[in-house]
Amino acid sequence: MIALGCDHGGYALMKEVIAYLDANNIAYKNFGTFSEESVDYPVYAKAVAHAVANGECEKGILICGTGIGISIAANKVKGIRAALCGDVFSAKATREHNDANILAMGGRVTGVGLALEIVKAFLETPFSNDERHIRRIQQIED
C-alpha cells in the first residue's frame, strides 16, 4: 500500500500519479489534498509519514510545488527517510542506498512524463541490503 499526499501545488501531478497507480493496479491510500485550493503542506506530509512509519503503508509519495517543504516536514517523523527526487537515477539510488520510504517531488518543477518514470523507479527498486548502506542508515536513525 502506498500513502499519497500533496498540497495545492502538487495536486495536478498527484492526479497523474494516481492514474498511473490505478493503471498498474497498485494499491494506495490518498491522504489529500483533493483540490487546488491553498492548504498547508505539513498536514499532508505528517499524515503520510505517520502512515509509513507505523506500517499502515509500505511507502509514500508526497508532492508540493517544489517538493522541498513537504520532504522536510516528512523527515521530522522518526523512521522516515523522505527523498526529493527530480530524476530517475536519484530515485533508484535513494532506494538502493538509503532505503528511502517516501518519494517527494515538485509538481511545479517536474513534468508528468519524467515524474511517472521517477515513481516507477522508486516503487520498483529494492534496497540493496549492503552492509555499508545498513550501517549508514543506522547512523541516520541514531
C-alpha positions in Angstrom: 0.0 0.0 0.0 1.3 3.4 -1.0 0.4 6.5 1.1 -0.2 9.6 -1.0 -0.3 13.2 0.0 0.1 16.6 -1.7 -0.7 20.3 -1.3 -2.4 22.5 -3.8 0.9 22.9 -5.8 1.2 19.2 -6.2 -2.5 18.4 -6.8 -2.3 18.3 -10.6 0.7 16.0 -10.7 -0.8 13.8 -8.0 -3.8 13.2 -10.2 -1.4 11.8 -12.8 0.4 9.7 -10.2 -3.0 8.3 -9.2 -3.9 7.4 -12.8 -0.5 5.6 -13.1 -1.1 3.7 -9.9 -4.6 2.8 -11.0 -3.4 1.6 -14.4 -0.8 -0.6 -12.8 -3.1 -2.0 -10.1 -1.0 -0.5 -7.3 -2.9 -0.1 -4.0 -2.8 3.3 -2.4 -4.4 5.4 0.3 -4.9 9.1 -0.5 -4.5 11.5 2.4 -5.3 14.5 0.3 -5.5 17.3 -0.6 -8.4 16.9 -3.0 -8.3 20.3 -4.8 -6.1 23.2 -5.9 -7.4 25.3 -3.0 -4.5 26.6 -0.9 -3.6 24.3 2.0 -0.6 23.8 4.4 1.7 21.0 3.2 2.9 19.9 6.6 -0.5 18.5 7.4 -0.3 16.1 4.4 3.4 15.4 4.9 2.8 14.3 8.5 -0.3 12.2 7.6 1.7 10.2 5.0 4.8 10.0 7.1 2.9 8.6 10.1 1.1 6.1 7.9 4.5 4.8 6.6 6.3 5.0 10.0 3.5 3.0 11.7 3.4 0.3 9.0 -0.1 1.2 7.7 1.6 1.8 4.3 4.8 0.4 2.9 6.0 3.6 1.1 4.7 7.1 0.4 4.7 9.7 -2.3 4.4 13.4 -1.4 4.1 16.3 -3.9 4.1 20.0 -3.3 5.2 22.9 -5.6 8.9 22.2 -5.3 9.0 19.0 -3.2 11.3 20.8 -0.7 8.9 21.8 2.1 6.9 18.6 2.1 10.1 16.4 2.2 11.4 18.5 5.2 8.2 18.1 7.0 8.0 14.3 6.4 11.6 13.8 7.6 10.6 15.2 11.0 8.8 11.9 11.7 11.0 9.2 13.3 11.8 6.4 10.9 11.1 8.4 7.8 13.6 8.8 5.0 11.9 11.0 2.5 13.9 11.8 -0.6 13.3 14.7 -3.0 13.9 13.3 -6.5 13.9 15.1 -9.8 15.5 12.4 -11.9 15.3 8.6 -12.3 18.9 7.9 -11.2 18.3 9.6 -7.8 15.0 7.7 -7.3 16.8 4.4 -7.9 19.9 5.3 -5.8 17.8 6.5 -2.8 16.0 3.2 -2.7 19.2 1.1 -3.2 21.4 3.0 -0.9 19.2 4.9 1.6 16.1 2.6 1.7 14.1 5.8 1.3 10.5 5.1 2.2 8.9 8.3 0.9 9.4 9.9 -2.5 8.9 13.6 -2.7 8.5 15.5 -6.0 7.8 19.1 -7.1 4.6 19.5 -9.1 5.8 22.8 -10.4 9.3 21.7 -11.4 8.9 18.1 -12.7 7.0 17.2 -15.9 4.4 14.5 -15.9 6.4 12.0 -18.1 9.5 12.3 -16.0 7.6 12.2 -12.7 5.9 8.9 -13.7 9.3 7.4 -14.6 10.6 8.5 -11.2 7.6 6.9 -9.4 8.1 3.7 -11.3 11.8 3.6 -10.4 11.1 4.4 -6.8 8.4 1.8 -6.4 10.3 -1.0 -8.3 13.8 -0.6 -7.0 14.6 -2.7 -3.9 17.0 -1.8 -1.1 20.4 -3.3 -1.7 20.8 -4.6 1.9 24.6 -4.0 1.6 26.2 -3.8 5.0 27.7 -0.3 4.3 24.2 1.1 3.5 22.6 -0.6 6.5 25.4 0.9 8.7 24.8 4.4 7.2 21.1 4.2 7.7 21.5 3.2 11.3 23.7 6.3 11.7 20.9 8.5 10.3 18.4 6.9 12.6 20.5 7.5 15.8 
